[in-house]
Amino acid sequence: MVRLSLLLLAVLTAAAQNYEPTWESLRHHKVPEWFEDAKLGIFIHWGLYSVPAWATPSGELGKVAPDQWFKNNPYAEWYLNTLKIPDSPTRKHHTATYGESFQYLDFVPIFNREIQKWNPYAWAKLFQEAGARYVVLTTKHHDGFTLWPSQVRNPHRRPDQQHASRDLVGELTKAVRAQNLKMGLYYSGGLDWSFVETPIAVFGDLRKTVPQTEEYARYADAHWRELMDRYQPAILWNDISYPKQGDVLGIFSAFYNRTPDGLINNRFGVDHADITTPEYSSYNKITEKKWEACRGLGFSFGYNQAEGPQHVIASDKLINLLGDIVSKNGNLLLNVGPKPDGTISDLQLQRLRDLGAWLKMNGEAIYGTRPWVRPDARTADGIDVRFTQKGNAVYALLLDRPKSREISIDSLVADSGSTVELLGAPGALPWSQSARSLKLTLPEKLPGSHALALKISPKPWKLVRE
């Protein structure tokens, strides 16, 4: 009852805040508790690029030589840009598959035909079963094609080439909320290849190709305001940057005043953000500022038919990644790349189902938790451990399956009155304490197939400093 009253007070206090279009005023906004608790979101990259659905599976961002990245870009959603680079594998594939005269915008009627088969409620149910607490959809990627019937006209495109024939944003928003999930919207404010057609061949070109005209600034502003008015998103997830003449202060203040428990990411390129968003990377320590790691299940965000099992993260590594991120005060925004008709590949489906099954058993150690005094440790036989805490308990995630029933977690000292449990298994575990290690005996039959979650309660306990 006390916790409910405190939550109600926090909501009322946030609602009473009037945000002015100034940096000083915006800095008073706090990351909402629902996002702190959520831990897992689903990112969706879906658009014209989902029709060719092809890229060189060259590797994860940060693991491909910078001078090779754009010519061999593994991001299928960058198909239009890679297509413009001479001798790129994408151009060769495109010519061989569709012919020299086939243009990128010729994919529009194909995409519009295929999306008629899509069922948004099946997606929302799948994401809920995968354990996600929020969803972020790409409403417009860098190719400038929108997934909602925008009333804001693109002066560089014919009317039939501007947006999808269904209101994909609106339909998915309704379905997601029906599953009691939060809905966020991605928008590429920094790149729009219908306004600047120069291809990006090296990283030095990236910022140079952000449209900086008054025309584009008003266009992007109008899009963000239209998205907020129509769909009331919980997250504004911008990408790359934003035109310097854009009304960022006005958009931010209007958003917070309408959605006090919403949040804004750090990719507007300005002085305010609720979260940072590392891509295909994570922080190596607990950070005070809330963050969100984003990545695809494979090397690409958009669906890439050239990816096979060897390019897609294994279920055990995915589960371990989530535990590692949460232990350091982060959320995982895990991307799904659907086919143009809305179907999701078996490879991606299996990962989502495995993650959902693990969270159904072990979610207590993830949802609603906060970082502990330290994110990690190791067992005596070398298994990595990640810590979270909630209420009167600390959770220790074992990121590998022990070979012996007897394990010892180094540098961990529990209180003499503590109980140690294994989530998914009945009863308390026998344990003992040495000067620097917690020793315990696991049950003969271990639950699940992946990481194990131990619950140590009640407080106090401590971690020996090294």
C-alpha positions in Angstrom: 0.0 0.0 0.0 2.9 2.4 0.9 4.6 1.6 -2.4 1.4 2.2 -4.4 1.0 5.6 -2.7 4.5 6.6 -3.5 4.1 5.6 -7.1 0.9 7.6 -7.3 2.6 10.6 -5.8 5.4 10.3 -8.3 3.0 10.2 -11.2 1.0 13.2 -9.9 4.3 15.1 -9.3 5.4 14.3 -12.9 2.1 15.3 -14.3 2.2 18.6 -12.5 5.5 19.5 -14.0 5.2 22.1 -16.8 8.2 21.8 -19.1 9.3 24.9 -20.9 11.2 24.9 -24.2 14.6 25.5 -22.5 17.4 23.1 -21.7 17.2 24.1 -18.0 13.6 23.1 -17.8 14.0 19.9 -19.7 16.8 18.7 -17.4 14.3 18.3 -14.6 12.8 15.3 -16.5 13.6 11.9 -14.9 13.7 8.5 -16.5 10.3 7.0 -15.8 10.2 4.0 -13.4 8.4 1.8 -16.0 11.5 2.1 -18.2 13.9 1.4 -15.3 11.9 -1.8 -14.5 11.2 -3.0 -18.1 14.7 -4.2 -19.0 13.7 -5.6 -22.5 12.3 -4.0 -25.5 11.7 -5.1 -29.1 13.0 -3.0 -31.9 11.5 -3.4 -35.4 13.1 -2.5 -38.7 10.5 -2.9 -41.4 10.2 -1.1 -44.7 11.0 -1.1 -48.4 14.4 -2.6 -47.7 12.5 -5.7 -46.4 11.6 -6.6 -50.0 15.2 -7.1 -51.4 16.3 -8.1 -47.8 19.9 -8.5 -48.7 23.3 -7.4 -47.4 26.7 -8.8 -47.1 26.9 -10.5 -43.7 30.3 -9.0 -43.1 30.1 -8.8 -39.3 28.8 -6.8 -36.3 29.2 -3.1 -36.1 32.7 -2.3 -34.6 34.2 -5.6 -35.9 34.4 -4.6 -39.6 37.2 -2.4 -40.8 35.9 1.2 -41.1 37.1 1.6 -44.6 35.2 -1.5 -45.6 32.0 -0.9 -43.7 29.8 1.0 -46.2 30.8 -0.9 -49.3 30.1 -4.2 -47.5 27.5 -2.9 -45.1 25.8 -5.8 -43.3 22.8 -3.6 -42.5 20.1 -4.6 -45.0 18.1 -1.4 -44.1 21.0 0.5 -45.7 20.3 -1.2 -49.1 19.6 2.1 -51.0 22.9 3.6 -49.9 25.0 0.5 -50.5 23.3 0.1 -53.9 24.8 3.5 -54.9 28.4 2.4 -54.1 30.2 1.2 -57.2 31.3 -2.5 -57.2 29.5 -3.1 -53.9 28.2 -6.7 -53.4 24.7 -5.2 -53.0 24.9 -3.5 -56.4 26.0 -6.7 -58.0 23.3 -8.6 -56.3 20.6 -6.1 -57.2 21.6 -6.0 -60.9 21.7 -9.8 -61.1 18.4 -10.2 -59.3 16.3 -7.2 -60.6 18.2 -5.8 -63.6 19.9 -2.5 -64.2 16.7 -0.5 -64.8 15.0 -1.6 -61.5 15.0 1.3 -59.1 14.7 1.2 -55.3 11.3 2.9 -55.3 10.0 0.1 -57.6 9.8 -1.9 -54.4 6.9 0.3 -53.1 4.1 -1.6 -54.9 5.6 -5.0 -53.8 5.8 -3.9 -50.2 2.3 -2.4 -50.2 1.0 -5.7 -51.6 2.8 -7.9 -49.1 1.8 -5.9 -46.0 -1.8 -6.7 -46.6 -1.1 -10.1 -45.1 0.3 -8.8 -41.9 -1.4 -9.4 -38.5 -0.2 -6.8 -35.9 -1.9 -8.7 -33.0 0.3 -11.8 -33.8 3.4 -9.6 -33.5 2.3 -8.0 -30.2 1.5 -11.4 -28.7 4.8 -12.8 -29.8 6.7 -9.8 -28.3 4.8 -10.1 -25.0 5.6 -13.9 -24.9 9.3 -13.1 -25.6 9.3 -11.1 -22.3 9.4 -7.6 -23.8 7.8 -4.7 -21.9 8.0 -2.2 -24.7 8.3 -2.0 -28.5 10.0 0.6 -30.8 9.0 0.6 -34.5 10.9 2.4 -37.3 8.3 4.8 -38.6 10.7 6.3 -41.2 14.2 5.0 -41.9 16.9 6.7 -43.9 15.2 6.0 -47.2 12.5 8.5 -46.4 9.5 6.0 -46.8 7.0 6.3 -43.9 5.0 3.5 -42.3 2.1 5.8 -41.6 -0.1 7.9 -43.9 1.5 11.2 -43.2 -0.2 14.3 -44.2 3.2 16.0 -44.5 4.1 15.9 -48.2 7.6 14.9 -49.3 8.4 17.4 -52.1 10.9 15.0 -53.6 8.6 11.9 -54.0 5.5 11.2 -56.0 2.4 10.8 -53.9 2.3 7.0 -54.4 5.9 6.6 -53.2 5.7 8.4 -49.9 4.2 6.0 -47.4 2.8 2.5 -46.8 -0.7 1.7 -48.0 -1.7 0.7 -44.4 -1.2 2.6 -41.2 1.4 0.2 -39.9 2.3 2.6 -37.0 -1.3 3.0 -35.9 -2.2 -0.6 -36.2 0.8 -1.9 -34.3 0.5 0.8 -31.6 -3.1 -0.4 -30.9 -2.0 -4.1 -30.8 1.0 -3.5 -28.6 -1.1 -1.5 -26.1 -3.7 -4.3 -26.1 -0.9 -6.5 -24.6 -0.1 -3.9 -21.9 3.2 -3.0 -23.5 4.6 0.5 -24.0 4.9 1.8 -27.6 7.9 3.8 -28.8 8.6 5.3 -32.2 11.8 5.5 -34.1 12.3 8.3 -36.7 15.4 8.9 -38.8 15.7 12.7 -38.2 19.4 12.8 -39.2 19.4 11.1 -42.6 16.8 11.2 -45.4 18.0 10.0 -48.8 15.0 11.6 -50.5 16.5 15.0 -49.5 20.2 14.3 -49.9 20.9 11.6 -52.5 24.7 11.6 -52.1 25.8 8.1 -51.0 27.8 7.6 -47.8 31.0 5.8 -48.7 33.1 6.5 -45.6 32.3 7.5 -42.0 33.4 11.1 -42.7 30.5 11.4 -45.1 27.9 10.6 -42.4 27.4 14.0 -40.8 27.9 15.8 -44.1 24.8 14.1 -45.5 22.4 15.2 -42.8 19.9 17.6 -44.5 20.4 21.1 -43.1 17.9 23.0 -45.2 15.0 25.0 -43.7 12.7 22.8 -45.9 13.9 19.6 -44.3 13.9 21.0 -40.7 10.2 21.9 -41.0 9.5 18.6 -42.6 11.1 16.6 -39.8 9.5 18.8 -37.1 6.1 18.3 -38.7 6.6 14.5 -38.8 7.6 14.3 -35.1 4.6 16.4 -34.1 2.3 14.4 -36.3 3.5 11.1 -34.7 3.1 12.5 -31.2 -0.4 13.8 -32.0 -1.7 10.7 -33.7 0.0 7.9 -31.6 1.1 9.4 -28.3 4.3 7.3 -28.1 6.0 6.6 -24.8 9.5 6.9 -26.4 10.9 9.3 -29.0 13.8 7.3 -30.6 15.5 9.5 -33.0 18.5 8.4 -35.1 21.8 9.8 -36.4 21.2 13.5 -35.4 18.7 16.3 -36.3 18.8 19.4 -38.5 20.2 22.4 -36.7 17.2 24.5 -37.6 14.8 22.0 -36.2 12.5 22.9 -33.2 14.0 20.3 -30.8 13.2 22.4 -27.7 9.5 22.7 -28.8 9.2 19.1 -29.6 10.8 17.9 -26.3 8.7 20.2 -24.1 5.5 19.3 -25.9 6.2 15.6 -25.6 7.0 15.8 -21.9 4.0 17.9 -21.1 1.7 15.4 -22.9 3.6 12.3 -21.8 5.3 13.0 -18.4 6.4 9.3 -18.1 7.8 9.2 -21.6 11.5 9.4 -22.5 13.8 10.7 -25.3 17.0 9.0 -26.5 20.4 10.6 -27.1 20.5 10.7 -30.9 19.1 14.1 -31.5 22.6 15.5 -31.2 21.6 18.0 -28.5 22.3 18.7 -24.8 19.4 16.7 -23.4 18.6 13.0 -23.4 17.0 10.5 -20.9 19.1 7.6 -22.0 22.2 6.7 -24.0 21.9 4.1 -26.7 25.1 2.1 -27.6 24.8 0.0 -30.7 26.2 -3.5 -30.8 28.1 -2.6 -27.7 27.7 -2.3 -24.0 29.3 -0.6 -21.0 31.8 -2.5 -19.0 30.7 -1.1 -15.6 27.7 0.1 -13.7 26.7 3.5 -15.1 24.6 6.0 -13.1 22.8 7.3 -16.2 20.3 4.9 -17.6 21.2 3.3 -20.9 19.8 1.0 -23.6 21.9 -1.3 -25.8 20.4 -1.9 -29.2 21.3 -4.6 -31.7 19.9 -7.0 -34.2 19.6 -10.7 -33.7 22.1 -11.1 -36.5 24.5 -8.5 -38.0 21.6 -6.6 -39.6 18.6 -4.7 -38.2 16.4 -5.1 -41.4 15.7 -8.7 -42.5 18.7 -10.1 -44.4 18.0 -13.3 -46.3 21.8 -13.8 -46.7 22.2 -14.4 -42.9 22.4 -18.0 -41.7 22.6 -19.6 -38.2 26.3 -18.6 -38.0 25.4 -15.0 -38.2 22.7 -15.0 -35.6 23.4 -14.7 -31.9 22.9 -18.0 -30.1 20.1 -18.2 -27.4 22.5 -18.8 -24.5 24.6 -15.8 -25.6 21.5 -13.6 -26.0 20.3 -14.5 -22.5 23.8 -13.8 -21.0 23.9 -10.5 -22.9 20.6 -9.5 -21.3 21.9 -10.4 -17.8 25.1 -8.5 -18.4 23.4 -5.4 -19.6 20.8 -5.4 -16.7 23.6 -5.8 -14.1 25.1 -2.5 -15.3 21.9 -0.4 -15.3 21.0 -1.0 -18.9 18.0 -2.2 -21.0 18.3 -4.4 -24.1 16.4 -3.2 -27.2 16.5 -6.3 -29.3 15.8 -5.9 -33.0 13.5 -8.1 -35.1 13.6 -7.7 -38.9 10.4 -9.0 -40.5 9.9 -10.0 -44.1 7.7 -7.7 -46.2 4.6 -9.7 -45.4 5.2 -9.4 -41.7 6.4 -13.0 -41.1 9.5 -13.4 -38.9 12.2 -16.0 -39.9 12.4 -19.2 -37.9 15.9 -18.2 -36.8 14.6 -15.1 -35.1 11.5 -16.8 -33.8 13.5 -19.4 -32.0 15.7 -16.8 -30.3 12.6 -14.9 -29.1 10.9 -18.1 -27.8 14.0 -19.2 -26.0 14.4 -15.8 -24.4 10.8 -15.7 -23.4 10.9 -19.2 -21.8 14.0 -18.2 -19.8 12.4 -15.0 -18.6 9.2 -16.8 -17.6 11.3 -18.8 -15.2 14.0 -16.3 -14.2 12.4 -12.9 -14.8 12.3 -12.2 -11.1 16.1 -11.7 -11.4 15.6 -9.2 -14.2 12.4 -7.2 -14.1 12.3 -4.4 -11.6 15.8 -4.9 -10.5 18.6 -2.4 -10.0 22.4 -2.8 -10.1 24.1 -4.1 -7.0 27.3 -2.8 -5.5 29.2 -4.6 -8.3 28.0 -6.1 -11.5 30.1 -9.3 -11.7 32.2 -12.0 -10.1 33.3 -15.6 -11.0 32.9 -19.0 -9.5 35.9 -21.0 -8.4 35.7 -23.0 -11.7 35.6 -19.9 -13.9 31.9 -19.4 -14.6 31.0 -15.7 -15.0 28.4 -14.3 -12.6 26.3 -11.2 -12.9 24.4 -9.5 -10.0 21.2 -7.6 -9.7 19.1 -6.6 -6.7 15.5 -6.0 -5.8 13.8 -5.4 -2.5 15.4 -7.6 0.1 17.3 -9.9 -2.3 20.4 -10.1 -4.5 20.3 -12.3 -7.6 23.4 -14.0 -9.0 23.1 -15.1 -12.6 25.5 -18.0 -13.6 26.2 -17.4 -17.2 27.2 -21.0 -17.9 26.0 -24.4 -16.6 28.2 -25.8 -13.8 29.8 -29.1 -14.4 29.5 -30.0 -10.7 26.7 -29.6 -8.2 29.2 -28.0 -5.8 29.9 -24.4 -6.7 31.7 -21.5 -5.0 31.1 -17.8 -5.8 34.3 -15.9 -5.2 34.4 -12.8 -3.1 30.8 -13.2 -2.0 29.9 -13.2 1.7 26.3 -13.8 2.8 24.7 -13.1 6.1 24.4 -16.0 8.4 20.6 -15.8 8.3 20.4 -15.8 4.4 18.4 -18.2 2.3 19.8 -19.2 -1.1 17.3 -20.4 -3.8 17.6 -21.4 -7.4 14.8 -19.9 -9.5 12.8 -22.6 -11.2 13.7 -25.2 -8.6 11.8 -26.0 -5.3 13.2 -25.3 -1.9 16.3 -23.7 -0.4 19.8 -24.7 -1.3 22.3 -25.9 1.3 25.2 -23.4 1.6 28.2 -22.6 3.7 30.5 -19.6 4.0 34.2 -19.4 3.8 36.2 -16.2 4.5 35.8 -15.0 0.9 33.4 -17.4 -0.9 29.8 -18.5 -0.8 29.7 -22.3 -1.3 26.5 -24.1 -2.2 25.1 -27.3 -3.5 22.9 -27.3 -6.6 20.0 -29.8 -7.1 20.6 -32.9 -9.2 18.3 -31.7 -11.9 18.9 -28.2 -13.0 15.9 -26.2 -14.4 15.9 -24.8 -18.0 18.7 -25.0 -20.5 20.6 -21.7 -20.1 21.8 -19.4 -17.4 20.9 -20.1 -13.8 19.6 -17.5 -11.4 20.3 -17.7 -7.7 18.3 -15.6 -5.2 20.1 -14.7 -1.9 17.9 -13.2 0.8 17.4 -11.4 3.1 19.8 -8.6 3.5 22.4 -7.9 4.8 25.2 -9.4 2.8 28.4 -8.0 1.3 30.9 -8.5 -1.4 34.5 -8.7 -0.4 36.5 -6.0 -2.1 39.5 -7.1 -4.1 
